[in-house]
Each structure stands twice: as C-alpha cells, then as structure tokens.
Amino acid sequence: MLKLIKKVLKTGTATVAYPFKPLDLVPHFRGKPQYTAGQCIACGACANACPSNALTMTTAEDGESIRWSLFLGRCIFCARCEEVCPTAAIKLSQEFELAVWRKEDLFETADFPVCHCRECGKPYAVQKEIDFALNLLQESAALSDRQTDERRVQYETCPECKKMHGISSTDRIDIGRHMTTEAHS
C-alpha cells in the first residue's frame, strides 16, 4: 500500500479540480452561441447552414413577423452559424456550462417584422433585411436619395408583382455580350 501511495505522490495529480476551480480554455474554444438580435437582419443564412437544425426561422401564423429561434439542446457548437452570418450577429463564446432546470430555458428567440409588398400587400420578406441591402447599396454605389427611393420601391415589391407590373429593371441588363454563338476551333 505504501508503494502505491509513494507512486501517486510522485506522479502528481492527473485530474483537474473543475467545479472548485475554473477551467483554462484555449482561445478558440467553441462554446454557447451568443446572439445579438439588434445586429441580425433575419436573412436565414444561419438556419440554412446549421447541420443539427438547432437554428430555425418560422413565419408567424398571421404572417406579420418571422421568428428566429435557437435550441441549445440540439446545438453541436460547430460554428457554421458564425461563419455564414453577414452581420456578425452570432459569435461562439467561451461559455460551456449549459445545465438548466427547464427545457424552455434552452430556447432563445427573436421576432422580426415582415415587409408587405407595395403592389399586392402580401408579406414576403423581413423589413430589416431590405433596409440592410439598401444601406449597403447606398454606401457602395454612392446613390442619391432619389435613386435610393427608386430602389426601395423595387426592393419592397414582391417577385410576383415585379414580373406582373414590370418593376424590375431587366431591360438595362445586356445579356447578349456574355453569350457567344461562334464556335471555338
């Protein structure tokens, strides 16, 4: 017995005193996703990229809002949501202690109002996403306020009405120069 005790004292401690002492985590540890609803444009890229379906986007029954939802019970902390988010609304944190008393505490949600088509009035896209796209366009192309208002009419019209009323500006696109009919020898 003394031989065993000597050997244990000589080799030292092999475990960590985790609950009593905090763990030292590596800098790129992938823990709980931290979500900033104010930064999110509800584009749905994170929900499309999530392999475990922990992230979902659902439309409300009345069609007036879209709900973004994260269920931490399904999350595998793969960081795909962080990679694809265009506005950096999701970042993986160092937090890994996710024990809760109730299953409902594992859900995180945010609701976003939907834009209604200017022509037919049907809801079709998240207003915040449209505003984000227009802001990007205005910054990158240095559009005037009048040009931005013209674009807003296009962006706030559903695809069906654009086709029906000819609102999209496809007549300005020259497809012919990209298509060649000559045979390459």
Secondary structure, 3 states (H helix, E strand, C coil): CHHHHHHHHHHCCCCCCHHHCCCCCCCCCCCCEEECCCCCCCCCHHHHHCCCCCEEEEECCCCCEEEEEEECCCCCCCCHHHHHCCCCCEEECCCCCCCCCCHHHHEEEEEEEEEECCCCCCEEEEHHHHHHHHHHHHHHHCCCHHHHHHHHHHHCCCHHHHHHHCCCCHHHCCCHHHCCCCCCC
